[in-house]
Amino acid sequence: MVKKRKVGNLLALAVLATVYTRPMHRYEMASVMRARGKDQDMDIKWGSLYTVVQNMERHGLLEAIGTNREGARPERTIYAITEAGKRELVDWTRELISAPRREHPSFAAGLSVLATLSPQEAIALFQERLGHLDESIRAQRAALAEVADDGVPRLFLVENEYGVAMLEAEAAWVRSLLDELTSGTFPGLAGWQAWHETGAMPEEMAEIAERGTTPD
């Protein structure tokens, strides 16, 4: 079951995982998270780090344990994870791994209004997307192999493996859809094409568009 978190921003999860190893000040947290590529694993808004850390301290997930100063820089507060923070980190991780949740990628949003494009334009755009996907898959596979060769344990690369697997699954689906569109076997293709040629939506399409396809 998905729980309501005291600080539900995924940046909080990244912070907890970062200071789990040792106490840090906010600037160091950001540097370590960037080095670990956390902004590639989740949607991180770096400008909210100050507020997120402040909220986590207020809710007892982090605690200030001292300050330090380097040269002429302002004094920085050092934060450590609390026992409550450790429990939150473990519980949150368990939830994210075990409980699927519906997400809303922008590609799905575009697909939901695909009918506004003609079949010919849709084909060209899917071909363009497939090219980008294939390029990204090659690049990410090469990067993954490089860090693995450098001795990085697979435990710290599973999120990268997942990202490549999702790209490959999407590429396979787009390629299959393109095959249907270009071969003319896509159901309702003639009506979709006629709509864009005449400006008149076929009756069966108009009925579905009016009532929608989501179950009550």
N, C-alpha and C positions, 0 to 999 in steps of 0.2 A: 504494500500500500504506500502511495506517495504521501509523505508527511509535509506539514507546513513547517518550514525552518525559521528559526529566530532571525537568521540572516540568510536569505535564500539566494542571493546573487552568487553565481558560480565562481566569481572571483574570490569569494570567501572560502570556497572549497580549495581553490589553488593556494590561497594564503595558508590555510591550515596544513596542507600537505607540504608546503615549503618550510614553515617554521617547525614542523614535526621533527626535523633533523637537528635544528639548533636555533636559538634565539637570534632575531635579526631586527634591524630598523627598517622602515618602510622602503627607503631607497634600495637597500640591499635585497629586500623581498622582490621588488620589481626587476632588478637585475638578474636574480637567480631564475625567476619565472620566465623571463625572456630567453635566457640561455637554455632553459629546458624546453622551450617552444610551447609553453602553456597557452599562448595566444593563438596557436594553431589548433589546439585541442578543444578550445571552448571560446565563446564570444566574450572577450575581456575588454572592458572599457577602463583603460589605465587611469583616466581622470577621476574615477570614483574610488581609487585605492584608499585615499585618506579617510573617506567617509565609511567605507567597508570595515577598515581596521578599527576605527572609532566605535562603530556599532558592535563589532565582535568583542571589543573590550567591555563595552557596556553590558553585554549579555554574558560575560564571564567565560568566553571562549579563548580569549587572549588576555595576558596581563603584562603591564609595563614592569620591567625588572631593573631598569636603570637607564642611563643616558651615556652617549659618548660624543666626542667632538674631534673632527679631523681638520687640523690647520685652522683656517679662518672661516670654515663652514659653520652654519648654525648647529646648535646642539641637537642631537637626534635621539628620540626615545627608542629603546630596544624592547621588543615584545617577545614573550615566550608563550607557547601553547599551554593551556591549563588542562587538568584532567577532564573537565567538561568538554573542552575543545577536542581532546583526543577521542572521547566517546562520540562526539558529533561527527568527526572525520570518518571514523569507522562505520558508524550507522549510515551516514550519507553515501559512502562508497558502496556499502551493501545494497542500498536501495537502487542506486544508479546501475549497478551490475545486474541485479535480479529482476527489476520491475520495468518492463518496456513502457514507454510513454509516447503518446502521439506528438510528433513534431511537425513543424510547418515550413519545410524548405521552400525557397523562392521558386525553384523549378516546378514544384507541384502547383504553385499559384499560377504560373504561366500555362501549364497544361490544362488547368481548369477553365481557361478562356481561349484554348487553342482554336476553337471554331471561328474566332474573329479573323483568322488568317486563312488565306487560300491554301489548298493542299500543296501547290507548287512552292509557295513561300515556306510553308511548314517543312517540307522536304529539305530545302536549302538551309534552313536554320538548324534542323536536326543534324545535317551533315557537318555544318560548322561546329556545333556543340560536340559532336563525336570526335572531330579533329582535336579540339581542345582537351577532351577527356583522355584520348590516347596519348597525347603529348604529356599531360600531367601524370598519367600512370607510369610512363617510361621514366620521367624525371624522379618521381617519388620512389619507384622501385630501385633506381640507381642510388639515390640518397640513402635508402634503407640498407642496401647491400654494403655501402661504404662505411656507415657507422657500425654495422654488424662486424665487418672486417676489422674495425678498430678495437673490437673487444667489448662493445657495449652489450650488457646482458639482454637477452630477449625480453625479460620481464619489463624493461624500460622502453621497449619498442612495440608492445602489443597495440597501443593506440594508433601507431603509424601503420601497422599491418592492417588494422581495421579500416583505416582511412583508404588505403589502397584497395582493399576488398570491396568497399562500397563504391568506389569509382569504377572498378571492373564490372560490378553488377549493373551499375547504371549504364555503362557503355554497352554491355550485352543487351540490355533492354532497348536502348535507343537504336542499336543496330538491327534488332528484330523488328521494331516498329518501322524503321526505314525500309526494310525488305518488303513489308506489307504495303506500304504507301507506294513504293516505286513499282511493285509488281501488279498493283491494282487489286490485291486481295483484301485490303482493309475494308471492313464492313461499313456500308453507308458512304463510301467514297464518292460515288456518282452524285448523290444528293448534296453532299458537302460542296463538291465542285460546282454543281448547278446553282446553288445558293449564291456563290461568289460571282458567277457569270451573269445571273439574272437579277440578283438582289432580292429574290423571293425565297424565304426559308421554306423548305419542304414541310408539309403539314405534320408529318410524324416527328420531325425535329422541333417544330414550333410547340407541339404539345408537351414534349419532354422538357424543353427549355422553360415552359410555363410552370410545370408542376415540380421540376427538379428531380434529382435521382437519389437524394438522401432519404433513407428509411425513416418513417415516423417514430 
